[in-house]
């Protein structure tokens, strides 16, 4: 690729996180930020492209648009697949690759004209191969795994968008996860939930059902403003013809925006195995000094059993009002084996723990089991629809006031939980 002043880009994300991603891009300095369906479009230079991959917490991948015919030219007697072939072949591929470049194609199709994404992939491959056959007498090779160039083709009705995937492996794969439990939450979704909750490291945060530790780790990375891409081995743009190694090195090694974090993140789980796995991931992410992990059953949870502060901190704690707390929970949804009764009992325990152990805190809970959510016994102050994998979920916010909600006054001192 030749040096270009700006790129038109698209950052893809999960349903419900578009607004959070748009805000991230604005703070990153991107221009013309527009919310799309499960994506956000924006404009920026090469530095913006590199930073988007390196810094965005709620993006799955970043695409760079290289061609977008308004509509395929449907001439009389010309089949739609042939029109697609000609449109792709008309792209100046020499700007982005050579005849020796290996490539792969990812096609997404929403069209009555094109119903088979695999067939679209074949025709696009033929167009690129024939382009090079005519110019260099050689056809570049397709390489499904780790190609030099990953090409994305998006068809909506008869509008084709050809883009280069600058990310490669999905950005949710940060690189710090070395151990896992069953059905771990996506790093992108966890980060999105934390940002929706207003988390910036301003207080203590609790995850009493932490599983393999994704929420605590993402919370620590946000609190310290550590870029999620720092753990990745590589990005697809590093193989591009116009890759600027010096620019990328400057961005990768710039830690000037990292910040101090003076609070703690507490994670606990009833499963000893889960806490073991979480411990491995926390160490891998380099946030062990910020995250405290304990094996504790929900019904036995006591905030004081999590808060193991230094002796001097305990002495001075009684002299000041307890700070704000945020609780974030991703409980089991009961999609696999658990019965409705089991789920109702579990969610009831969540409600009890919140009411008795986290008075004055703000709690956020995500689940696809709306019936079980009602068993928490608290009225949510906000409900947000999110998608966790293929599951349509409710992300609820709860204000854990002391006494009756109607008696609580905003910004008043709340009773502190004494160790």
N, C-alpha and C positions, 0 to 999 in steps of 0.2 A: 504493500500500500504506500502511496506517495503521501507526503506531509499535507494534511488538510487543516485549515484554520478551525473549522467546527465540524462536528458530527451530529447527525440526528440519531438519537438513541432511544431505546425502550428497555426499561428495567421491569422485569416480570416479578410478580409476587403472588401470594395467596389471597383468596377472596376475603375482603374485609380489612386488609392491611394497606390498601391503596393510599389512604390519607396519610398514614404514618410514613410510608415510603416517600410520598411527595414532600413532606416536611423535611425528611432526611436530605433529599436532593437539593432543596432550597438552601438548607444550612451548609451543604457542600459547595454551593456556588453555581449550581446548574442554572441554565436559562430556559425560558419557555416551558416550564414544568406544567404538564397537563395529565390529569387522571384519566386512565383508560380502564377497560375491563380486565381486572386482575393484572394490571400493569400501569406504569407511569412513563409517559414520553418526556423527553427533555433534549436540550441542545447544549453542547459544550465542546471544549477542545480536547486534545489528547490527554492532558493532565486530569481533566474531569473524568474521562473514560477510565483511566487507571485508578483514580480515587474512588470512583463508583464501585468498582470491583473490590477494592481493598477495604473500603470504609462502610459501605452500606450494610446494615444489619438485617433489613427486611426484604432484600432483593434475592431472588432465586438465580437470575442470570441477567446479563446486560447484553443486548443486541445492538449492533450498529447497522443502520439501514444503508444499503448501497444501490438499491433500485426499487422503484415503486411505480410501475405503469398504472395509470388511473383505472383503466379497464383493459382486459385482453382484447386485442383486435380480432373480432370474430368475422372474418370474411366469409362470403358465401362459399360453401363447399369445403371450408377449412374446419377440421375437427378441433374442439376445445383443447385437447391435449397437444395438438400441433401448434396452436396459437401460444400455449404455455412454453413449448419448446423454443419457439422463435423469440419470445420475450426474454427468456433466460439466456439464450445464446447471444442476444444483442448486448448483454452486459459486458463491459470492458474488463474481462477477468485478468488481464495482464497487470492491472493495477494492484491486484490482491494476491496473486499466486503465479507460479510458473508451471511448466509441463512436468516438473519433477515434484511438485507439491502434492502430498497426499491429502485427500479430503473426504468428508462425510456429510450427509444431508439429513436434516431433521425437518420433516414436513408436518404442518398443522393445517387442517382443511375444514372450513365451515362453508360448504357450498353445495348447491343442488347440481351444479355442473360437474364438479369433481367430488366424487364420494369415496374414492379410494386413495388414502394418503400414500400407500405403498406404490401405487401406479404413478402418482405425482413425483415421488422420489426417483423412480426409474427414468422418467422423462427429463427431469432436471439434470440427473447424472449424464444422460446422453447428450444434452445440450452443452454442458461444460466440456465433456470429453471431445465432442465434435469441434467445439471452438478451438481447442488446442491441436487437434488433429490437422485442421486446416492451416493453422499458423506455424506449428512447430513439427508437424509430422509425427507427433507422439501424443498418446492419450495418458493423462495423469491417473494414478491409481487411487481407487477408493479404499479407505482404511477405516473400518468401523470403530476400532479402539485407538484412542489417542492420535487422531489425525493432525496434520499440520494446520488444516483449515476446517472449521466446522461451520457449515452453511445452513441457515435457517430459512425456510420458505413458508410463508403464511398466506393462505388463500381465504378471503372472505367474499363469498359469491364469485364475482369475476375479477376482483381486485387482488393483485399479487404483490407481496412485499418480500423482497430478497434481502436478507441481512446476514451479517457475520456474527457468530456467537463469540463474544470476547472473553467469556468466563470459562468455558469448558465444563468441567464437572460442576454440578449445582453448587451455588454459593452457600447453601445451608450446610454443606459438608465442610465445616470450619477446619477440621484437621486435629482438634484436640480430643475428640472422643476416641478413647482407646478401649473402653469397656461399655457394655450396654445391658439394659434390662428389657423386658417385654414391652413393646409398643412405646418407645421413648418419644417424647414430644419433639417436633422439629425445632432446630436452633432458631430458624427464622421466625417461626410462630411464637416461640418463647420470648425472643427479643421484641417482637411486635406487641405482645401483651404487656411487657414491662414498660415500653415506651407509651402505650395507651394509658397505663396507670400513672404516668407522670414520673416514673422512676428515673432519677439522675444520681442516686447515691446520697440523697439528702437525709437519710434516716436508716434505721435498722430494717432489714427485710427478712421475712420468714416464709419458708416453704415446708410445711409439716408432712408432705407426701412427695418427697423430692426425687424418688426413683433414682435414675443414674446421674442426677445432678445438673440437668440442662438449665433449668430456671436459675438456680444459684450461680452457675458459671456465667451465663449471659448477663445476669444482674451485676456481677463483679466486673465484667468487661465494660459494661455501660458506665458503672460508677467511676472507674478509672479512665474511661474514654480510650480504651485499648481497641484498635481496629481489629475486627474479626478476621480479616484476611491475613493477619500476621502469622497464623499457624499453617496456612496453605503452602504446599510445595510449589505450585505453579498455577498460572492462569493461561487461557488460550491465547490471549493477545501477545504473549511472550514469543510466540512462533511466527508472528506476522512479519511481513517484509519490511514494514516501516517501524518496527519496534525500537523505541528509544530507551536503551538500557540505562543511560545516565539519568534521564528523567524518572524512570521507574525506581532506580536506586535511591534517588532523593526522596521520593514519596514513601518508599518502603521503610527507610531508615529514619524518617522524621518522627520523633516522639515528643515534639514540643507541645502537643495538645493533650498529652496524658496528664492526669490530675491526681491529687491525693484523695484518699478515701478514709474517713475517720470513724466510720460506723462498722457494723458487722452484718454479714448475711448468714442466717441460720437455716440449715436444712436437716430434716429428720425423716425417718421412714421406719415402718414396723419391720421391714425386711432387713435382716443382717446382710444378706447378699447384695441388696440394692445399695446399702450404705457403703459396702466394700467397693462396688463398681463406681459409685459417685466419688469416692475418695481418689480412685485412680484417675478419673477424668479431671477432678479439681487440680490434682498435682500436675497433670499433663498440660492444663491450661495456665499453670503458673499463678493461680489465685488462692493457694492454700492459706495464706495469711489473712485473707478476707472472708473465707467461708468456713464456718464451724458445722461439722456434721455429727449427728448422733442417731443411734438406733433407739427409737421410742415409739411405742404404740400410741395411736391417736387418743384413745381414751385415758392414757396415762400421761399425756403431754402436759408439762408445766413449763411456762416460759422460763422460770428460773433454772430449770434443768438444761436449758439450751444456752442460757447466757452465762458463760464462764469467763467473766471479765477479770482483769488483774485486780489484786487486792486494793490498790490505791483508787482504782476507778469505782470500786464498790463503796469505799469510804466517802467519796465525794458525790456519789449518785443521789443520796438522800437530800443533798443541798439544792437540787435543781428539779424542775418539773420534767417528768419523763417525756422524751421526744416522740414525735410522730412515729408510727409503725405502719409498714405495708405487709400484708399477708397475700401470697399468691399460691393457688392450689390447682393442680391438674390431677383430679382423682380418677380412679377407674370409672369407665362409663358403663360397664356391664354388657359390652357388645359381644363378649365371647361366652363365658361360662357362668358368671354370677347370676343368681336369681334376682327377681325384682325385690323380694323381701330382703335379701342380702344388701342390695344397693340402697334401699330405703334406710336400713339400719346404719350403714356406713355414712350416708349423707347426714343422718341425724346426729351421728357422733361428730361430724365436721361442724355442724351448727352449735353443738354443745361446747366444743373446744373453742370456737370463735367467741361465743358469748362469755365464757368464764375465764379464758386465758388471754384474750386480745382486746379487752375493753379499751376503747379510744382509738383503735387502729382502723385502717381501711383495708378491707379484704376483697380480693378478686378471685373468682372461681370460673373455670371453663369446663363444660361438659356437654355431651350430646344427649344425656339422659335428663330430659326436662321434668319427668315425673319424680325422679329421685331428687332433683334440685329443690323441689317444693318441700322436701323433708328436712331441708336445712333449717327451716323455721324462721328465716329472716327475710325481710322485704328488700329486694335489691333497689338501689337508687339509680342504677343504670343498667341497661341490657344492650349488648352488642352481638351481632351475628358474625361468627367466624367459621372458617372451614379448617378442620384438623384432618388432613388427609382427605378422605372422601366423606367424612362425617360432618354434618351440619351441626354446629355447636352454638351454645349460648355462653357468652362471656359476661358474667354479672359482677357488679360492684356493690359492696355492702358497707355501710357506715356503721361501725360497731360502737354505738353510743352507750354510755352508762345509764342504766335505768330505762325509762320509756323514751322512745325516739322523740316524742313531742316535747319532752322536758329538756332535751339537749339544746344547748346554745352553741352557735358556731364560734370557733376560736377561743373557747374557754378552756381552763385547765382540766385535764382528765385525770382520773385516779390512776396512779402508777402501780404497776405490779411489783410488789416487794419480794425480792428473793428470799 
